[in-house]
Structures are given as structure tokens and as C-alpha cells.
């Protein structure tokens, strides 16, 4: 089942299992709803499921094989748990001879947790048999987790009957090795009083953890509550970012704006300064060329939106000719730019005309390209 199909949906786990390596039984229904990953963070770093597959799990409880119930409740837990950054594993203890003669087997992990990975391991447990060496399962889990760090949840799913290999001693040893990093949780399958007492006693080996029953985890809400307590912590509250102030509305925040108070509608650079183009002229001419119109139109639009804005218009020439002649030419060029803007509807009183002859070149005058760049008008806005 794909992860994206799990989110925000209710799943009915109608899982048909085998009992005691025999034929199929009536399907058992649990409900599960995967919790949203963005609402949580891991409350533990590692978890290990220890699942009872011994012969007593082949017995029936309320018309169902207990191994089927154990698998269904573990599957429900798996489908409820969001895929966060857990290291996970699963061990079984007690097996049919056809599965293994080992008292306990690591059937999944330790590995990065995935819903599908743990789900496949649960599905593969299909036969109940043998004795109930829970102590070996706990000891094996302790060895599996020896190289891990951080908090660990140990979840034991069993009917608690006929437990062998000193499970309480094994649990105490694991708790001693792990210290306060370990929490123990048990899920009772069935209603055997001695089994319930034995599993509850295991949870007392640590200061955290608790005992539960499969009967109490059938609904989606009950399982979600269990998963939250065992595995999860609330996602950290992310503080709202400080509001970004942009007092002049030019798209550059105040803390980066080198030119505060940009006129409305002006195109600015990364530092918030108005990008005002230059216009250029042919040799010994003051006629407005077609390539100057976009620059003048943009200036006119900004001045129309900002009625308090005024503009210095500064004319320049190349170095060919006398100072006096070029002074007059530079003034005519500035005046031509002003007249164009006045024709666009801008009050002429909002302009100041200046000519600088060839005194302020922007390029060498010993090349044609340099002289072309120097034949120009520049614009400098100001407000009174």
C-alpha cells in the first residue's frame, strides 16, 4: 500500500490469516487512520516490536486465532504511525518447526522505518508453534539495539501464557543496559489473567511505559492515542517570521534598501535604487531617437504617479567642437527630453535643465563608440 494512500484516510484492515499452519478463518477487522506527519516529531529514536508466534497463539479467542489478532493489532499500529525518522525492527519468538527452531528471530531491521517494510515483516508471520521463549526475544532485542542511541520503545505483543527463558530477568537486564532511554509497552492478546499480570510486570522494569490489550485498540481513535503516547511528540511550534518591512513598496526590504523612498511604480535594482536609463543622440543632433522613447515613457509614468517628484535633466556631448558650441548643444538635448515629457502631460515646472558640454565623459572620446556613449542625457530625480 503506497504511503500517499494512507494519509487522511480510514483504512479497514480485513486481514485473513492462517491459524496453526491450517486453513483460513473469518476475517478480523481493525480500523486505522495514519496520523499526519507534519503534526508530529519522533518521541523516540528507535522502536522494536517483539511478537509472540508460539503455539498458544494458535488458540482461539473470541472466535479468532490469537496470532491473527496479534498481527492485526500490530498492522493497525503500523498503518497509524506516520513515516518519521525512526530506527525500527521486529523480532518474533516461538515458531513452527517449518519456520525455525531458533527461540527468537530478527525478521525486520534494524533499519530506517517504513510502513511498507514493517508491514511486509508482519505479513510474513503466518504460523504459530513451539514454546514461548519471551526471555530470548527480549535478550535478542537488547543485543539488536546495543549500537543504537537515543530513546527506545520496546513493544511486546503476546498472550502472556507459559513464558519461558526468564523474561523478567531479561527485561531487567535490558533496562539496566539502557537506563532511562528505554520505555516498555505490552499489548495483551486474549484475556488470560496470569498472562496479563506477567506482561504488566514487564512494564514496571522502566519508569515509563504501560500495559494495554488488543481489545482496547480496535478503533482508529484508540490506536491513534496509543501511537501518540508510545512513538510521537507534537511538532515544534514554528514562530511566525518577523514581518518584512518595505516602506516604499519597491519589493526590497528596508534592511536592504539603499534608496528608501523610491517613487511609486519605479523599477529598482537589488539595492532598491531606481533604475533610470540614459538616452543617446546622433552626432551634432538633439532629436529624440526611437530607442529613447521607452526610457522617457517610463520616467513619465513614474512622474504621473508621484506628483511631488521633480527631475534634473542633464545634457552632455562628445569632445568634437568648441566648449561654447557643445554647451549649447548639451542644453538643447536636455530641453528636447523635457519637451517630450511635457507633451506626455508632465508640468514643465517639474524639470530643471542643465548642460555640461563635454566636461563629464563616461567613455574615452578617441573612439566612435566612446563618443556615442558621451552624446547623452541623464536624469536625476529629486523632491522639494
Secondary structure, 3 states (H helix, E strand, C coil): CCHHHHECCEEEEEECCECCCCCECCCEEEEEEECCHHHEEECCCEEEEEEECCHHHHCEECCEEHHHHHHHHHHHHHHHCCCCCCEEEEEEECCCCCCCCCCEEEEEEEEECCHHHHHHHHHCCCCCCCCECHHHHHHHHHHHCCCCCCCEEEEEEECCCCECCCHHHHHHHHHHHHHHHEEEEEEECCCCHHHHHHHHHHHCCCCCEEEEEHHHHCCHHHHHHHHHHHHEEECCCCCCCCCCCCCCCCCCCCCCCCCCCCCCCCCECCCCCECCCCEECCCCCCCCCHHHHHHHHHHHHHHHHCCCEEEEEEECCCCCCCHHHHHHHHHHHHHHHHHHHHHCCCCHHHEEEEECCCCCCCCCCCCHHHHHHHCEEEEEEEEC
